[in-house]
Amino acid sequence: MKTFLKRFAWLCLSSLGVALPVSAIAFTPMPAAATLTDAFGYQIDEQSYVWMEAPSNKTHLQFPNADDGFVEVTLPFDFPFYENTYSSLYVSTNGLIRFGTGSTSFNNAPIPRLAEPNNFIAVFWDDLAVGGDYNSGKVFAFEDANQFVIEWKDVSRAVDQENFLTFEAVFSPDGTICLQYQSLSGILDEATVGIEDADGVSGLQVLHNEPGAAGWVGSKAICLVRPGPARRVKLLPPYQSGLVNSRQIDFPLGIKNTGDLGDDRYEISALSRAPGWQVQFLAGETLLPDEDHDGKPEIGVAPGATEEITIRALAPSAPPGNYTQIDLTVESTNDLNGRAQAMLQAAVPPRFVQFFADDARGLYLHWIAENTLSESQVEADFTGSAMAMGEGKGGFYPLVWEVNGTGYAALAYQVFSVEGKKLFAQPRMVTTHAENSFIFDREPSVAQSEAGRVGMVWVRNQSFVTEEEFTANIYFLQFDQQGNSIGSPQNITKQSGQPISNLDRYSSPHLCGLQNPEAWLLVWEKTPAASGRREIQSVVIDAAGNAGTVQTLLADAQTSYSQPALVCLEGQQALLLYTEQAGSSNTLKGVLLQQDGALSGPSFAIGQGWRADGVRLENGDVIVAWTDDTRGQTNVRRLQSPSFTPIGEAALELRVPYELRKTENVSITAVSSDSVVVTWKDAEEDDYLYYAFLTVAAQGEGGLEVLTSPMIFYAGAGLFPKVLISACGQGNAPFPPAPLYLPLILRQ
């Protein structure tokens, strides 16, 4: 079941204020691996194994579903878990116990993690099943000697019904939880074991997707021991980041008293890791008091309560790329061990435009500059799954996106000027289809020519229900400078109706505008029905719309070639980026194409991964960004012209410093002669947009230097946030200053 992240970062727009001095406190990042104790004070303690078997006459729990089901169970005593106390819990078929609400999540995750689910005990969290058609397993809940036990007996993984697992969680009234494992077989290195609090801030990870559980079987109890009463504090959220607006950014912060010793008073301090930045601490618009004049303002918080404050970061007068990490520390004035830390990132951005969709808000353009952040709503209701934006040539940004309806998918179109004005009062439809026509226009890509024309390419799939035939083809259409279509959509591949078993599939179209003479170069991925091995094809279309012969550029009986992307070079050349898959290995490669779309020279390896985007700098070098499929992270590398040799021994990996997640859908754009902005999204929860600002460097990793470290610059809105950007590398573009028109003064 898909889980969703809490919204905890935003592009904050606010006014300037008076800054407090910044205090120097070192920051320790939250650990990503297992530790013996967590921030709350729980500890791992290996104790003697004493298995507690369910009584023979005990009725097992009844789940609504054998797979991904949960049920509420009443506890025989009030049970303390982190800062809260509970009288019941929710038991999942997936080896997960949760407090407050149930969970169907089978996708186990590391601990701690801000994403849902939180507030849990992972006894053996994996994609498990109980009973039904999967196995004869059962789950029992019973008391034994003033303890309470949840036992999973002879359950199995949902995808492996031949290996069985028996394990249990034993609850004591003092808050101690002991995990015991009687028998485990099959795949044992894809589970999570540990505990996590209600906010995903504090947690104790015993094991995550690694071997080790087999060593516990019948030999030891893994006990998670609750600490005694103490002064404690929690910061919510523990990480935030964003781009400044008018040289400032506000971060909302909750200070929660999670201690057991009554009212507490906390001092707040901060360290900026870059010179010139200042920080102030506000309640509303009022500065927090600093009663002892030590530069650390104070705030009182009642037990169990949360006080909301604002951390305001003020940027110095500095060029784009100026960036800081601010390390916050909040500590009890009654006990210095009662402390918590948080990390903030803030940056002065260069000028660029970002095109994205937010499920809760619609389709948007964000206009980002050194001193201003603004947005334009493109469409209030986005129903599609793909979108693309042109490069902004001539000060205009063509946008195209999917529009899903009942039994069809069409394409809509809008153009914005660099001043943020719409060319059309309402979006125009590139294609229109009747309901239940079963025509689906997908995966649009868009490009601009130097003469101001716009080219658009997409995939059309159509099913003929009565004839049980299907078609799949690549379509193309171009528009003039006023946004009017030139002719009708052209079917480039011209595949006729076929039974599904004979249908060649098309996907991942991409195009760019060639010069001298003006033409369009199109590439796409083809999967022939006969071989199932993906190929890459191309075609050149002249300015009049005449298509040349479709060419198969890359095809092999043992290798698949996929996800092509183009970088237009000077004149009639282009660089083709693509993924070569041989076995389980995905290698990102590049090869030059000549003016007729044919290969020009040998291919060369760039890195490991797929879904690349590239941009040409003024000196002819190309910077490529892509997703490393083995690590799930964004990589960047510079290719030196004219041979386009990859620089450095390895690519530069872009990693957000808090809570590492897999990423996807990278876009890159040049914002000066030698610097680029890279944006991409969170692939696990679809909640965040990430940003980094890079410049070329002779000695830097991948031939690049990081000006602004990777950070979140947008987070989805709403209760279940979800954001989307272009999957074809057309999600951002340069944002040059709007032209300044001066009045003409005639002199006598």
Secondary structure, 3 states (H helix, E strand, C coil): CCCCCCCCCCCCCCCCCCCECCCCCCCCCCCCCCCCECCCCCEEEEEECCCCCCCCCCCCCCCCCCECCEEEEEEEEEEEECCEEEEEEEEECCCEEECCCCCCCCCCCCCCCCCCCCCEEEEEECCEECCCCCCCCEEEEEEECCEEEEEEEEEEECCEEEEEEEEEEEECCCCCEEEEEEECCCCCCCCEEEEECCCCCCEEEEEECCCCHHHHCCCEEEEEECCCCCCCEEEECCEEEEECECCEEEEEEEEEECCCCCCEEEEEEEEECCCCCEEEEEECCEECCCCCCCCCCEEEECCCCEEEEEEEEECCCCCCCCEEEEEEEEEECCCCCCEEEEEEEEECCCCEEEEEEECCCEEEEEEECCCCEEEEEEECCCCCCCEEECCCHHHEEEEEEEEEECCEEEEEEEEEECCCCECCCCCEEEECCCCCCCEEEEEEEEEECCCCCEEEEEEEEEEECCCCEEEEEEEEEEECCCCCEEEEEEECCCCCCECHHHCCEEEEEEEEEECCCCEEEEEEEEECCCCCCCEEEEEEEECCCCECCCEEEECCCCCEEEEEEEEECCCCCEEEEEEEEECCEEEEEEEEECCCCCECCCCEEEEECEEEEEEECCCCCEEEEEEECCCCEEEEEEEECCCCEECCCCCEEECCCCCCCCEEEEEEEECCCCEEEEEEEECCCCCEEEEEEEEECCCCHHHEEEEEEEEEEEECCCCCCCEECCCCCCCEEECCCCCCCCCCCCCC
